[in-house]
Amino acid sequence: MKLGLVQPGSCFVDVGCNHPCTHSNTHYFEKNLGCSGLAFDGQDFSQQYLSIRPKTRFRRCLIDQQAASLDLNIVCDVEGLENQISSTSDCVIKHRGLNYVVESIPCYPLSFLCSSLSRIDLLCIDVEGHEISVLRSIDYSLLRPRVILVENNGVHHPRCVIYNLMLANGYRQVARISDSDDVYVDQR
C-alpha cells in the first residue's frame, strides 16, 4: 500500500489465496479499497469466500502450465502458520513433520482462468514452491498484470530464477518485502 501500486477499485488475482481473512494477501484491498477479483487455492474455501468476500470469486483449483491435476499435500488439524503451507512439494510438509492428506486437485494455466478479465492490476502468488510454474502458465502477450507480488524466499530455487523470468517478460523489481516476497511492475 505504501508504494501506491494498488488503487481503489483495482482488479486482483490471488493465487494460493488461503482463507479469505486469515493470512490473506488481498483481504485488505477488497475491504478497504473496494477492489475485486479472483482467488484460487487447492483447499476448499468456497463457503468462506461467499459469506466473507462478496467481491471475490473463489475457485478451488491449482495453477500450472498444463491443464491436468496435481497432488496437493494438505496440512491437517493445525492452528497457526502451518495451516498455510499446504503444498504440491513433498519437502515442505515432510521437513516440518506435519500430518497431511494428499488430494488430487485440477489445475489450469492462469491465462486460461483469467481470460475473461480485461485487466489485472495486482497478481499475488504464494504457493509454497510452485511459484515458477504459476508464472510460466501466463501468456504474457495476452495477460499482463500491472503489479506482481510473488513469494520468492529462495527455499525451492535460487531467487534469481524468478527475478530473471520476470525481467525476461518485461517486469522490473521495485521492492522486496521482508525476506520472502518480491514486487514487480510491468515496464511495457
C-alpha positions as a Markdown table, in Angstrom:
| # | Residue | x | y | z |
|---|---|---|---|---|
| 1 | Met | 0.0 | 0.0 | 0.0 |
| 2 | Lys | 2.8 | 2.4 | 0.9 |
| 3 | Leu | 4.2 | 2.0 | -2.6 |
| 4 | Gly | 1.0 | 3.3 | -4.1 |
| 5 | Leu | 0.8 | 0.5 | -6.6 |
| 6 | Val | -2.8 | -0.6 | -5.8 |
| 7 | Gln | -5.6 | 2.0 | -6.3 |
| 8 | Pro | -9.2 | 1.9 | -5.2 |
| 9 | Gly | -11.3 | -0.3 | -7.4 |
| 10 | Ser | -8.4 | -2.3 | -8.7 |
| 11 | Cys | -8.8 | -5.9 | -10.0 |
| 12 | Phe | -6.7 | -8.6 | -8.4 |
| 13 | Val | -5.9 | -12.2 | -8.8 |
| 14 | Asp | -4.8 | -14.1 | -5.7 |
| 15 | Val | -3.1 | -17.5 | -6.4 |
| 16 | Gly | -2.7 | -19.6 | -3.2 |
| 17 | Cys | -5.2 | -17.3 | -1.6 |
| 18 | Asn | -5.8 | -19.4 | 1.5 |
| 19 | His | -8.6 | -18.3 | 4.0 |
| 20 | Pro | -10.4 | -15.2 | 2.9 |
| 21 | Cys | -9.3 | -13.2 | 6.0 |
| 22 | Thr | -6.6 | -15.0 | 8.0 |
| 23 | His | -3.2 | -14.5 | 6.3 |
| 24 | Ser | -4.9 | -13.2 | 3.1 |
| 25 | Asn | -2.9 | -11.1 | 0.7 |
| 26 | Thr | -6.0 | -9.4 | -0.8 |
| 27 | His | -8.5 | -9.0 | 2.1 |
| 28 | Tyr | -7.3 | -5.5 | 2.9 |
| 29 | Phe | -7.7 | -4.4 | -0.7 |
| 30 | Glu | -11.3 | -5.7 | -1.0 |
| 31 | Lys | -12.5 | -4.4 | 2.4 |
| 32 | Asn | -10.7 | -1.0 | 2.4 |
| 33 | Leu | -10.2 | -0.1 | -1.3 |
| 34 | Gly | -13.2 | -1.6 | -2.9 |
| 35 | Cys | -11.1 | -3.9 | -5.0 |
| 36 | Ser | -12.4 | -7.1 | -6.5 |
| 37 | Gly | -11.0 | -10.2 | -8.2 |
| 38 | Leu | -10.4 | -13.9 | -8.5 |
| 39 | Ala | -9.0 | -16.2 | -5.8 |
| 40 | Phe | -7.6 | -19.7 | -6.4 |
| 41 | Asp | -6.5 | -22.3 | -3.9 |
| 42 | Gly | -6.2 | -26.1 | -3.7 |
| 43 | Gln | -8.1 | -26.1 | -0.4 |
| 44 | Asp | -11.8 | -25.5 | -0.4 |
| 45 | Phe | -12.6 | -22.1 | 1.0 |
| 46 | Ser | -15.6 | -21.6 | -1.3 |
| 47 | Gln | -18.2 | -21.1 | 1.5 |
| 48 | Gln | -16.0 | -18.7 | 3.4 |
| 49 | Tyr | -15.4 | -16.6 | 0.3 |
| 50 | Leu | -19.2 | -16.5 | -0.4 |
| 51 | Ser | -20.0 | -15.2 | 3.0 |
| 52 | Ile | -17.0 | -13.0 | 3.8 |
| 53 | Arg | -15.6 | -11.8 | 0.5 |
| 54 | Pro | -18.6 | -11.0 | -1.8 |
| 55 | Lys | -16.4 | -9.1 | -4.4 |
| 56 | Thr | -14.0 | -12.1 | -4.8 |
| 57 | Arg | -14.9 | -15.1 | -7.0 |
| 58 | Phe | -13.2 | -18.2 | -5.5 |
| 59 | Arg | -12.3 | -21.3 | -7.4 |
| 60 | Arg | -10.8 | -24.5 | -5.9 |
| 61 | Cys | -8.0 | -25.4 | -8.3 |
| 62 | Leu | -4.3 | -25.2 | -8.7 |
| 63 | Ile | -2.3 | -23.2 | -11.3 |
| 64 | Asp | 0.2 | -25.0 | -13.6 |
| 65 | Gln | 1.5 | -24.7 | -17.1 |
| 66 | Gln | -0.8 | -27.5 | -18.4 |
| 67 | Ala | -4.4 | -28.4 | -17.6 |
| 68 | Ala | -4.4 | -31.6 | -15.7 |
| 69 | Ser | -4.3 | -32.4 | -12.0 |
| 70 | Leu | -1.7 | -32.3 | -9.3 |
| 71 | Asp | -1.4 | -33.9 | -5.9 |
| 72 | Leu | -1.7 | -31.3 | -3.1 |
| 73 | Asn | -0.4 | -32.1 | 0.4 |
| 74 | Ile | -3.0 | -30.6 | 2.7 |
| 75 | Val | -1.9 | -30.0 | 6.3 |
| 76 | Cys | -4.4 | -31.5 | 8.8 |
| 77 | Asp | -5.7 | -30.1 | 12.1 |
| 78 | Val | -3.0 | -27.4 | 12.7 |
| 79 | Glu | -3.7 | -23.9 | 14.0 |
| 80 | Gly | -1.2 | -21.2 | 13.3 |
| 81 | Leu | 1.1 | -20.5 | 10.4 |
| 82 | Glu | 1.4 | -24.2 | 9.5 |
| 83 | Asn | -2.1 | -24.2 | 8.1 |
| 84 | Gln | -0.8 | -22.0 | 5.3 |
| 85 | Ile | 1.8 | -24.4 | 3.9 |
| 86 | Ser | -0.2 | -27.0 | 2.1 |
| 87 | Ser | 1.8 | -27.6 | -1.0 |
| 88 | Thr | 2.4 | -29.6 | -4.1 |
| 89 | Ser | 6.0 | -30.1 | -2.8 |
| 90 | Asp | 6.5 | -33.0 | -0.5 |
| 91 | Cys | 9.6 | -31.4 | 1.1 |
| 92 | Val | 7.6 | -28.5 | 2.6 |
| 93 | Ile | 5.4 | -30.8 | 4.6 |
| 94 | Lys | 7.7 | -33.7 | 5.4 |
| 95 | His | 10.5 | -31.4 | 6.5 |
| 96 | Arg | 8.3 | -30.0 | 9.3 |
| 97 | Gly | 6.9 | -33.4 | 10.3 |
| 98 | Leu | 3.3 | -32.3 | 9.9 |
| 99 | Asn | 0.3 | -34.6 | 9.4 |
| 100 | Tyr | -1.2 | -34.2 | 6.0 |
| 101 | Val | -3.5 | -35.8 | 3.4 |
| 102 | Val | -2.9 | -35.9 | -0.3 |
| 103 | Glu | -5.7 | -34.9 | -2.7 |
| 104 | Ser | -5.6 | -34.7 | -6.5 |
| 105 | Ile | -6.7 | -31.2 | -7.5 |
| 106 | Pro | -7.5 | -30.0 | -11.0 |
| 107 | Cys | -5.0 | -27.4 | -12.4 |
| 108 | Tyr | -5.1 | -24.9 | -15.2 |
| 109 | Pro | -2.9 | -22.2 | -16.7 |
| 110 | Leu | -3.5 | -18.8 | -15.2 |
| 111 | Ser | -4.0 | -17.3 | -18.7 |
| 112 | Phe | -6.9 | -19.7 | -19.2 |
| 113 | Leu | -8.6 | -18.9 | -15.9 |
| 114 | Cys | -8.2 | -15.2 | -16.3 |
| 115 | Ser | -9.2 | -14.9 | -20.0 |
| 116 | Ser | -12.5 | -13.1 | -19.1 |
| 117 | Leu | -10.6 | -10.3 | -17.3 |
| 118 | Ser | -9.9 | -7.1 | -19.2 |
| 119 | Arg | -7.1 | -6.2 | -16.8 |
| 120 | Ile | -5.2 | -7.4 | -13.7 |
| 121 | Asp | -3.9 | -4.6 | -11.5 |
| 122 | Leu | -2.4 | -6.9 | -8.9 |
| 123 | Leu | -1.4 | -10.6 | -9.1 |
| 124 | Cys | -0.4 | -12.2 | -5.8 |
| 125 | Ile | 1.3 | -15.6 | -5.9 |
| 126 | Asp | 2.0 | -17.5 | -2.7 |
| 127 | Val | 2.1 | -21.3 | -3.4 |
| 128 | Glu | 4.9 | -22.7 | -1.3 |
| 129 | Gly | 7.4 | -23.5 | -4.0 |
| 130 | His | 5.2 | -23.7 | -7.1 |
| 131 | Glu | 5.6 | -20.0 | -8.0 |
| 132 | Ile | 7.7 | -20.6 | -11.1 |
| 133 | Ser | 5.1 | -22.9 | -12.6 |
| 134 | Val | 2.4 | -20.3 | -12.0 |
| 135 | Leu | 4.5 | -17.6 | -13.6 |
| 136 | Arg | 5.2 | -19.8 | -16.6 |
| 137 | Ser | 1.5 | -20.5 | -17.0 |
| 138 | Ile | 1.0 | -16.9 | -18.1 |
| 139 | Asp | 0.9 | -16.0 | -21.7 |
| 140 | Tyr | 2.5 | -12.5 | -21.3 |
| 141 | Ser | 1.4 | -11.5 | -24.8 |
| 142 | Leu | -2.2 | -11.8 | -23.7 |
| 143 | Leu | -2.2 | -11.3 | -19.9 |
| 144 | Arg | 0.0 | -8.6 | -18.4 |
| 145 | Pro | -0.7 | -8.0 | -14.7 |
| 146 | Arg | 0.4 | -4.4 | -13.9 |
| 147 | Val | 1.9 | -5.5 | -10.5 |
| 148 | Ile | 3.0 | -8.9 | -9.4 |
| 149 | Leu | 3.7 | -9.8 | -5.8 |
| 150 | Val | 5.3 | -13.2 | -5.6 |
| 151 | Glu | 6.8 | -15.3 | -2.8 |
| 152 | Asn | 10.5 | -15.7 | -3.6 |
| 153 | Asn | 12.2 | -16.9 | -0.4 |
| 154 | Gly | 15.0 | -19.0 | -2.1 |
| 155 | Val | 13.9 | -22.2 | -0.4 |
| 156 | His | 12.9 | -24.2 | -3.6 |
| 157 | His | 15.1 | -22.5 | -6.1 |
| 158 | Pro | 17.6 | -19.6 | -6.2 |
| 159 | Arg | 15.9 | -16.2 | -6.0 |
| 160 | Cys | 17.4 | -15.2 | -9.3 |
| 161 | Val | 15.3 | -17.7 | -11.2 |
| 162 | Ile | 12.1 | -15.7 | -10.6 |
| 163 | Tyr | 14.0 | -12.4 | -11.0 |
| 164 | Asn | 15.3 | -13.5 | -14.4 |
| 165 | Leu | 11.9 | -14.8 | -15.6 |
| 166 | Met | 10.2 | -11.5 | -14.6 |
| 167 | Leu | 13.0 | -9.5 | -16.3 |
| 168 | Ala | 12.7 | -11.5 | -19.5 |
| 169 | Asn | 9.0 | -10.8 | -19.6 |
| 170 | Gly | 9.3 | -7.0 | -19.2 |
| 171 | Tyr | 8.9 | -6.6 | -15.5 |
| 172 | Arg | 11.1 | -4.6 | -13.1 |
| 173 | Gln | 11.6 | -5.4 | -9.4 |
| 174 | Val | 10.5 | -2.4 | -7.3 |
| 175 | Ala | 10.5 | -3.8 | -3.8 |
| 176 | Arg | 11.4 | -6.7 | -1.6 |
| 177 | Ile | 9.1 | -7.3 | 1.4 |
| 178 | Ser | 10.9 | -8.9 | 4.3 |
| 179 | Asp | 12.9 | -11.8 | 3.2 |
| 180 | Ser | 10.3 | -13.7 | 1.2 |
| 181 | Asp | 8.3 | -11.5 | -1.2 |
| 182 | Asp | 9.2 | -9.6 | -4.4 |
| 183 | Val | 7.2 | -6.9 | -6.1 |
| 184 | Tyr | 7.5 | -6.4 | -9.9 |
| 185 | Val | 5.9 | -3.8 | -12.1 |
| 186 | Asp | 5.2 | -4.1 | -15.8 |
| 187 | Gln | 7.5 | -1.9 | -17.8 |
| 188 | Arg | 5.8 | -2.3 | -21.2 |
